[in-house]
């Protein structure tokens, strides 16, 4: 269907403002010209896009269906034209990330996103899984858990089962799971992790009283220095395991949660947010 671009633009701006008058100001046209463009578009489509109400305009079902398509299309056109002009506006995307996930999974893959989206300026703020999306002004937060956070929309990324690891020297004296009851067991703030692992190994859980940490990165470093045995998501510490700095002790592993990409449920996603969401979920599926 051959539709005039001016008419589509007039509808898109009018629909955003729900006003022909305000649309006319943005488009530098008269109100009559904007209204006429919309009437011509409605005639060509054979549908009504607006209902005239006492205080302005209201979108019909057809208008509501057309608007998001046009908004995205005009955003893409503007982005491409800016590239041609060599004056691409950089868009900021703020993401809160659990430090373990940032170092162990995201950073090695980040260059691919930057190559695909060179005009997106990522701002990564690491945390220990406690984050306030609204209060910190974040577009997304990547966090660990069951996906149920009040007021948020969550997309699953990767599973991260936990297994015991320690320094090579310490591993030499640990032959079977019951030997762990004699060792210092390093803890996170999630008190259920070690009891869950011992249950999976078919053993009663000992009293766990080792040092407590709020970051898996710090726990991993403490374990590598011989401070005790850590229960870690091993797929996020592949470098330390491959280098021999850490040693995985047993095949038994437990899953107490997974990593999720979250955003405020009421937050409408921008094109940049959708680009990142599509990219990271595709990478996670491939992994």
N, C-alpha and C positions, 0 to 999 in steps of 0.2 A: 504494500500500500504506500503510495507516494504522499507523504504528509509534509507540509511546510515546516521548516525548522523554527521559524519565528513564532508560529502558532503553538508549537510544542513548548517553546521557551516561555511564552506568555502564560500558558496553562501552569507550567511548573512553578513559576514565581508567584502567580496568583494563588496557587494551592498552598504554597508555603506560608503566605501571609493571610490567606483567606480574605483577600481584599484586592479589588482591581485598582483602587487608589494607590495603595502602597506598592503594588506591583508596577504601576506606571512610574512611580518615583525611581524605583530600582532600575527599570529598563529605559528610563529617559524617553518615555512615550506619554501620550495623553491617555486618560482613563478610557476614552472612547475607543482608541486604537487597540488597547489591550483587550477590552471587552469584545471587540469585533474579531480579533485573532481567535479568541476562545470560541466564539460562536461559529466561526468558520471550521475550527477543528471538530466541534461537536457535530456539525453538519456532515463533514467528511466521514467521521466515525459512525454516525447514525445513533449516537447515544448522548445522554445528558451527563456532563461531568460535574456540574455544580447545581446546588439548589440555592435559590435566592431566599435568604431569611432576613428578618427585620434588622439585625445588627451586622449584616455582611453576607458571607458566603459559607456554604457547607458542602463538603464533598459527597457526591453520590457513591455508591458501591463501585461503579466503574471508574470514577475519579480516584478513589482510594487505591484501586488496583494499579492504575497507571502511574501515580505519583512516584512511588519508590523506584520504579524502573527508570523514569526520566531523571530523577535525582542522581542515581548512580551513573547513568550514561553521561550526563553533563559533567559530573566530577571527573570521569575518565577522559572526556574530551579536553577539559581544562588541564589535567595533568599532562597529557600528551603534548598539548600546545606549549606548555611551559618548558618542556624538554626541548622542543624545537627552538624556542627563544633563547635557550641557554640560561634561563633565570628560574629554574625550578625551585619552588618554595619547599623547604624541608619541613616535614611533618613530624612532630614529636609523639612518641609512643612510650608511655611510662608503665613499667612492669615490675611488680614486686615478685621476687623469686626466692624460694628456699635456697640457702647457700649451697647445700649438697647437690641439688639439682642443677644449679647454675654452673658449678665447677665440673661436676661429673657427667653432665649430659648436654646442657644448652650451649656452653661456650665453644666446644669443639665443632658445633654445627652452625654457629651464628654467622660465619662469613658467607655461607650459602644464602641466608636471608638477605644480608647486606648487598650481595651481588645482584640478587633478584629485585631488591627494592632500595636502590641507592639513595633515594631522597627521603627515606624514613630515618629519623634520628631516634635510636633506641636509648632509653634511660632505664637502666636496671638497678633496682634497689634490693639488696639481699636482706633476708630476714631469717628467723628461726621458726617459721611457720605461723607466727602471730602477726596478722596484718589487718589493717583497716582500709578497705578500698576507697571509701568515700573520704574519710579523714585525711588520707595520704595523697588523694588526688590521682589514684592509679587507674589506668585503663584496664589492666589485667593483674591478676595475682596467680602465680603458680605455687600450689601448696599441696601438702601431703595429708591424706585422710580418707574419709569414706564418701566425700562428694556432697555431704549434706551440711551446707553452711547457710544460715538464714539469710534470705534476701539476695542470694546469688544464683547465677546460672553457671553450671560446671560442665566441662567437657573432659572426659578421661584421656590421659596421655599415656603413661606407662606404668606397668606393675613394677614393684620394687621389693621383692621378697628379701627377708632378713636372714643372714647366716652368721655364725661366729667367726671372727678373724682375730689374729694377734701377730706379734712380732715373730720372726723365724726362730729365735732362740727360745722363746716361750713355747712355741709349737712342738719343740722336740720332746717335751715331757708330757704332752697331752695326747693320749692314745685313743681314748673313747669318750663319748659324751659325759659319762658320770665323773670323769676326771675334772670337769669344769667346776664341780662343787668345791674343789680345793683351791680354785684360782680367784683372783680379784675380777669381778664382773663389772665392767664399766656400764653406766646406766644413762639413758636419756630421760627426759621428763615424762615419757610414756611408761608408766609403771607396769603395764601388762606385757611388755615385749619379752622379757626373759621367761616369765612363767608360761607364756604361750609357746615359746620355743622348747622349753623342757617338756611340756605336755606333748608336743609333736614328736619329741625324741623318746617318748614313753617313760619319762622319769619324773619323780617329784621335784618340784622347784626348790632349790635351797634358798635360804635367806639372802637376798641380794643387797649388799650394803656398800658396794664399791662407790667411787666418786660419781656424781651426777653432773651431766653437761647439757647445755641447751642447744648444741650444734653437733651434727654427725661429723662434720669436718674436724672439729676439735677432738671428738671421741676417737676418730681414726688416727689422728696425730698422736694422741696419748697411747693408743694401742701399739702403733709403730715404734714408739719409744720404750715399749716394754712395761707400761703401767698396768696392763691387764688385758682381758679379752673383751672385745667389743662385738655387739650385734649390729651389723650394718647391711644396708642394701648393696650387695656386692657388685651389681651391674653398674653402679655409679662410682665404684672405686677400682675399675679395671686397670688403670695405670699403676696404682700402688700394688695390685696383686700381680700384674705381669712383671713388674720390676723386682718383685720379691720383697718389697718393703713390708708388705702384709701377706699373711698366709691364711687361706681359708681352711678351717679345721674339718668340717663334716659336710656331707651332702644335705643333711636335714635343714630345711628352710621354712620360714613361715611368712605369711602375708597378713599384715595388720592394717593395710591401707594401700593407696596408690597415689600417683601424682595427677593433679587436675589443673586445667586452665580455667580460671574463674573470673567472672566480672559481675558487676551489679546487675541484678535481674531487671531493673528499670532502665538501665543504660542502653540507649540505642547505639548500635555499633556503627562506627565510621568505616569508610572504605579501607583506611589504614588498619583499623582493628580487624576487619574481616580478612585482610591480606595476611596478617600475622597469625590469626586463628587458623586459616586454611593451611598455611605453611607448616606450623608446628604440629597440627594434628596429622598431616600427611607424613611428616618426618617420624612422628611417634608410631604411626601404623607401619611404616617401613622398618623401623627398628624392632 
